[in-house]
Amino acid sequence: MIVCASSARQPACLGACDALHGRSMPSKAGCAPAMVLTRLYIRCFLCLALWALGAPAFAGGQEEPELGRLLQQALSESNCFEDKFTEQVWRAAMQPKLEKLVKDPHERDEILHHVYCESQRLDLPPGLVMAVIDVESRFDRWAVSSAGAVGLMQIMPFWPRQLGMTNQELVRIPHNIRMGCTILKFYLDREKGDYTRALARYNGSVGRRTYSDLVLVRLANRWQFQ
């Protein structure tokens, strides 16, 4: 963690690599520059190690040729159709819940917009997407798991290499949510709408209900949207 006088949340892991390339250097107010650079290098190194070592861990959960083609197609598509009125209803229902977890209002709005947008594009329940994000990353777009999965919906790090993306793109809210929703839809279609089995495939835990049950309980208790 970068120690600053400001209490604002600083981006973790991949944000450090961006900073070292001059893309998104955190504010230096209240920080010791030498300490900042040292810690950034350490964080960037650890992040890259996670990318390299963690990639194979849950590969069975996402690495499939057909899914790769669907992701490539999804990333090349234009923005989805927006129903302004329904999206306003969606935002009004979700904002009070999400503001407890995401303090930045711009980031909060971006998450809600893209979750709703991608859910409409793929005919997914938006509340289910929110529940998946809640369980996977607790709405931290900089989250990196021990398996190397990245971002809001914990996308596996082999996808940028296969799809011609940069690692930095994987933590961008629009890209991560579009990819995560495409993967979730792929498994829901494969399992003919069976949430329990599709969620287990998304998580790479087929044959176990722990993850699926956690997401479904979070959906019922917090993110249900009619």
C-alpha positions in Angstrom: 0.0 0.0 0.0 1.2 3.5 -0.8 1.2 5.5 2.4 -0.2 9.0 1.8 -1.7 11.8 3.8 -4.9 11.5 1.7 -7.3 8.7 2.7 -8.6 8.3 -0.9 -8.3 4.7 -2.1 -5.4 4.2 -4.4 -5.6 1.6 -7.3 -3.8 -1.6 -6.4 -1.6 -4.0 -8.4 -2.1 -3.2 -12.0 -2.5 0.5 -11.2 1.0 0.4 -10.0 2.2 -0.8 -13.4 0.2 1.9 -15.1 1.8 4.5 -12.8 5.3 3.3 -13.6 4.5 3.9 -17.3 3.3 7.4 -16.5 -0.4 6.6 -17.1 -2.1 7.0 -13.8 0.4 8.0 -11.2 -1.4 8.6 -7.8 -1.3 12.0 -6.3 2.0 12.7 -4.5 0.4 15.0 -2.0 1.5 13.8 1.4 3.7 11.0 0.0 7.4 10.5 0.1 8.4 10.2 -3.7 11.2 7.7 -3.1 9.0 5.5 -1.0 6.2 5.8 -3.6 8.4 4.6 -6.4 9.9 1.8 -4.4 6.5 0.5 -3.4 5.2 0.9 -6.9 8.0 -1.2 -8.3 7.4 -3.9 -5.7 3.6 -3.9 -6.3 4.1 -4.0 -10.1 6.5 -7.0 -9.7 4.1 -8.9 -7.5 1.2 -8.2 -9.8 3.1 -9.5 -12.9 4.2 -12.6 -10.9 0.5 -13.3 -10.2 -0.3 -12.9 -13.8 2.4 -15.4 -14.8 2.0 -17.9 -12.0 -1.8 -17.8 -11.6 -2.9 -18.2 -15.1 -3.4 -22.0 -15.2 -5.2 -22.3 -11.9 -8.8 -22.1 -13.0 -8.2 -22.4 -16.8 -10.9 -25.1 -17.0 -13.4 -22.6 -15.9 -13.0 -20.1 -18.8 -10.5 -21.3 -21.4 -12.5 -22.8 -24.2 -12.2 -22.1 -27.9 -15.9 -21.3 -28.4 -15.9 -18.9 -25.5 -12.8 -17.2 -27.0 -14.7 -16.6 -30.2 -17.7 -15.2 -28.3 -15.4 -12.8 -26.3 -13.7 -11.6 -29.5 -17.1 -10.9 -31.1 -18.4 -9.2 -27.9 -15.4 -6.9 -27.7 -15.8 -5.8 -31.3 -19.5 -4.9 -31.0 -20.7 -1.4 -30.5 -22.3 -0.2 -27.3 -25.6 -1.8 -26.4 -29.0 -0.2 -26.8 -29.9 2.0 -23.9 -33.4 2.2 -22.4 -33.0 5.5 -20.5 -36.2 5.2 -18.4 -35.6 1.6 -17.3 -32.0 2.3 -16.5 -33.0 5.2 -14.3 -35.3 2.8 -12.3 -32.3 0.4 -12.1 -30.0 3.1 -10.8 -32.5 4.4 -8.3 -32.8 0.8 -6.9 -29.1 0.0 -6.9 -27.4 3.2 -5.9 -28.2 3.1 -2.2 -26.8 -0.4 -2.0 -23.7 0.1 -4.1 -22.6 3.4 -2.5 -21.8 1.4 0.7 -19.2 -0.6 -1.3 -18.0 1.9 -4.0 -17.4 5.4 -2.6 -16.3 7.0 -5.9 -19.6 8.3 -7.5 -18.2 8.2 -11.1 -17.0 4.6 -10.7 -20.3 3.6 -9.1 -22.2 5.1 -12.0 -20.0 3.4 -14.5 -20.5 0.0 -12.9 -24.3 0.4 -12.8 -24.4 1.6 -16.4 -22.4 -1.2 -17.8 -24.0 -4.0 -15.7 -27.4 -2.8 -16.9 -26.2 -2.3 -20.5 -24.5 -5.7 -20.8 -27.4 -7.5 -19.0 -29.8 -6.1 -21.6 -27.6 -6.9 -24.5 -27.2 -10.6 -23.4 -30.6 -11.1 -21.7 -29.1 -11.6 -18.3 -30.7 -10.7 -15.0 -28.7 -7.6 -13.9 -29.1 -8.5 -10.3 -27.3 -11.8 -10.9 -24.4 -10.0 -12.5 -24.2 -7.7 -9.4 -24.2 -10.7 -7.1 -21.4 -12.3 -9.1 -19.3 -9.1 -8.9 -20.1 -8.8 -5.2 -18.8 -12.3 -4.5 -15.9 -12.3 -6.9 -14.3 -8.9 -6.1 -16.5 -7.0 -3.7 -16.7 -4.4 -6.5 -13.0 -3.7 -6.4 -12.0 -3.3 -10.0 -8.3 -3.6 -9.1 -8.8 -7.0 -7.4 -6.4 -9.8 -8.3 -7.0 -13.3 -6.9 -4.3 -15.8 -5.9 -5.2 -17.6 -9.2 -4.4 -14.4 -11.2 -8.1 -13.6 -12.0 -8.5 -9.8 -12.4 -11.1 -7.1 -11.9 -14.7 -6.8 -11.0 -15.8 -10.1 -12.5 -12.4 -11.8 -12.1 -11.4 -12.5 -15.7 -8.6 -14.9 -16.2 -5.3 -13.4 -17.3 -4.8 -15.6 -20.4 -7.6 -13.7 -22.2 -5.6 -10.5 -23.0 -2.9 -12.6 -24.7 -5.4 -14.6 -26.7 -7.6 -11.6 -27.7 -4.9 -9.1 -28.4 -5.7 -6.9 -25.4 -3.4 -5.3 -22.9 -3.4 -6.3 -19.2 -4.5 -2.8 -18.3 -7.6 -3.1 -20.5 -8.8 -6.0 -18.3 -9.3 -3.8 -15.3 -11.3 -1.2 -17.2 -14.9 -1.4 -16.1 -16.5 -1.6 -19.6 -14.1 -4.3 -20.8 -14.2 -6.4 -17.6 -18.0 -6.4 -17.3 -18.6 -7.1 -21.0 -16.2 -10.1 -20.8 -17.6 -11.3 -17.5 -21.2 -11.1 -18.7 -20.3 -12.9 -22.0 -18.7 -15.7 -20.0 -21.6 -16.0 -17.6 -24.1 -16.1 -20.5 -22.1 -18.8 -22.2 -22.3 -21.0 -19.2 -26.0 -20.3 -18.6 -26.8 -21.3 -22.2 -24.7 -24.4 -21.8 -26.5 -25.4 -18.6 -29.9 -24.5 -20.1 -30.5 -21.8 -17.5 -29.4 -23.7 -14.5 -27.9 -21.0 -12.2 -26.2 -23.4 -9.9 -24.3 -25.4 -12.5 -23.6 -22.3 -14.7 -22.2 -20.4 -11.7 -20.0 -23.4 -10.7 -18.6 -23.4 -14.3 -18.0 -19.7 -14.1 -16.0 -20.2 -10.9 -14.3 -23.4 -12.0 -15.9 -25.3 -9.2 -18.1 -27.8 -11.0 -19.4 -30.5 -8.6 -19.4 -28.1 -5.6 -22.3 -25.8 -4.6 -20.4 -23.5 -2.2 -19.8 -20.7 -4.7 -23.1 -21.0 -6.5 -25.0 -20.9 -3.2 -23.1 -17.9 -2.0 -23.9 -15.9 -5.2 -27.6 -16.9 -5.1 -28.0 -15.9 -1.5 -26.3 -12.6 -2.2 -28.7 -12.2 -5.2 -31.8 -12.9 -3.0 -30.7 -10.8 -0.1 -29.1 -7.8 -1.8 -29.2 -7.5 -5.6 -32.6 -8.8 -6.7 -34.2 -6.5 -9.3 -37.6 -6.9 -10.9 
